[in-house]
Amino acid sequence: METFDVVQSIDRLDAGVAIARAQEKLGKRVRALLQINISPADRFGVVPEEAPELARRLREDEGLEVDGVMAIGPITEDPNVTKDAFATAARAFERVGGTTLSLGMSGDWREALAAGSTMLRIGTALFGARA
């Protein structure tokens, strides 16, 4: 946590508690995004319907700065499936609150922007595919 300011993968209470404790120990505030599972067969994360309560608990009980949500799109070639999944994430973001909706990677950034993404993760487009 000494070298970064945002954690985008809080998917359960104990993970958020661990980040809150680490930030206290380091004396450094860290923004956190809840990882929302919008494609249950392919990905991990908190169920969208449970995200607002998780955010509330982390904010009120642990003092963690939950600043929005992150989601990874489904593994599909169908842009309509991706659009529907991103719409689910956008609805969860509205209920969680914050300033950051982290959606979209190199292959689905257009659908992410259409859904309201404020942060794209486009490493492959910038640096090429991983070996």
C-alpha positions as MATLAB code, in Angstrom:
seq = 'METFDVVQSIDRLDAGVAIARAQEKLGKRVRALLQINISPADRFGVVPEEAPELARRLREDEGLEVDGVMAIGPITEDPNVTKDAFATAARAFERVGGTTLSLGMSGDWREALAAGSTMLRIGTALFGARA';
ca = [
       0.000    0.000    0.000;
       2.982    2.299    0.192;
       3.190    2.577   -3.592;
      -0.455    2.924   -4.622;
      -3.513    4.987   -3.771;
      -6.461    2.936   -5.071;
      -7.490   -0.660   -4.421;
     -10.003   -1.852   -7.016;
     -10.681   -5.363   -5.761;
     -12.634   -5.247   -2.499;
     -15.097   -8.107   -2.931;
     -15.931   -9.049    0.678;
     -15.933   -7.596    4.171;
     -12.718   -9.225    5.399;
     -10.761   -7.877    2.419;
     -12.030   -4.361    3.123;
     -11.224   -4.694    6.820;
      -7.670   -5.777    5.960;
      -7.172   -2.717    3.726;
      -8.637   -0.423    6.406;
      -6.245   -1.821    9.008;
      -3.260   -1.552    6.666;
      -4.024    2.089    5.904;
      -4.213    2.835    9.640;
      -0.877    1.127   10.227;
       0.760    3.074    7.398;
      -0.962    6.340    8.249;
      -2.128    6.632    4.647;
      -5.648    6.943    3.249;
      -6.457    4.592    0.378;
      -9.433    4.870   -1.928;
     -11.233    1.582   -2.445;
     -13.554    0.308   -5.153;
     -15.871   -2.614   -4.641;
     -15.400   -5.352   -7.215;
     -18.869   -6.188   -8.535;
     -19.501   -9.567  -10.131;
     -21.468   -8.886  -13.313;
     -20.618  -12.195  -14.983;
     -20.926  -14.938  -12.340;
     -19.760  -17.786  -14.582;
     -16.491  -16.026  -15.420;
     -15.526  -13.626  -12.645;
     -15.330  -12.902   -8.924;
     -16.757  -10.087   -6.831;
     -19.629   -9.102   -4.612;
     -23.156   -9.687   -5.890;
     -24.431   -6.311   -7.174;
     -27.440   -6.342   -4.836;
     -25.163   -6.752   -1.800;
     -22.724   -3.985   -2.751;
     -24.527   -1.032   -1.105;
     -24.576   -2.762    2.290;
     -20.921   -3.779    1.997;
     -20.008   -0.188    1.111;
     -21.984    1.137    4.070;
     -20.308   -1.229    6.516;
     -16.823   -0.478    5.232;
     -17.409    3.269    5.332;
     -19.166    3.475    8.696;
     -17.568    0.643   10.658;
     -14.053    0.592    9.194;
     -13.478    4.150    7.978;
     -12.575    2.982    4.478;
     -13.045    5.438    1.624;
     -15.246    3.405   -0.731;
     -15.212    5.574   -3.849;
     -17.207    3.480   -6.292;
     -17.145    0.154   -8.064;
     -15.063   -1.863  -10.487;
     -16.265   -4.706  -12.663;
     -14.746   -6.936  -15.310;
     -16.930   -7.697  -18.293;
     -18.015  -11.182  -19.268;
     -15.987  -13.367  -21.582;
     -18.051  -13.040  -24.750;
     -17.908  -11.826  -28.324;
     -21.498  -10.503  -28.051;
     -21.433   -6.756  -27.341;
     -25.062   -6.886  -26.165;
     -24.145   -9.280  -23.349;
     -21.349   -6.909  -22.365;
     -23.687   -3.895  -22.513;
     -26.189   -5.607  -20.222;
     -23.467   -6.577  -17.747;
     -22.044   -3.046  -17.711;
     -25.545   -1.636  -17.160;
     -25.791   -3.866  -14.071;
     -22.496   -2.451  -12.807;
     -23.661    1.117  -13.467;
     -26.822    0.514  -11.420;
     -24.724   -0.876   -8.561;
     -22.472    2.190   -8.783;
     -25.493    4.478   -8.449;
     -26.499    2.664   -5.256;
     -22.960    2.456   -3.803;
     -22.030    6.055   -4.579;
     -18.612    7.552   -5.071;
     -16.823    9.090   -8.019;
     -15.320    6.092   -9.828;
     -16.980    3.552  -12.094;
     -14.079    1.412  -13.302;
     -15.352   -0.543  -16.301;
     -13.792   -1.588  -19.538;
     -10.591   -3.061  -20.795;
      -8.935   -3.038  -24.190;
     -11.576   -5.235  -25.834;
     -14.736   -3.651  -24.406;
     -13.898   -0.029  -23.682;
     -16.531    1.321  -26.084;
     -19.337   -0.463  -24.229;
     -17.818    0.693  -20.926;
     -17.841    4.348  -21.966;
     -21.444    4.014  -23.127;
     -22.313    2.666  -19.660;
     -20.692    5.664  -17.957;
     -17.239    4.363  -17.054;
     -14.964    6.974  -15.509;
     -11.874    4.728  -15.533;
     -10.735    2.391  -18.303;
      -8.123   -0.342  -17.846;
      -6.536   -0.638  -21.301;
      -3.123   -2.153  -20.641;
      -3.214   -4.569  -23.570;
      -3.999   -1.761  -26.021;
      -1.082    0.251  -24.653;
       1.521   -2.432  -23.951;
       0.459   -5.444  -26.022;
      -0.769   -8.875  -25.020;
       0.895  -10.715  -22.155;
       3.090  -13.685  -22.902;
];
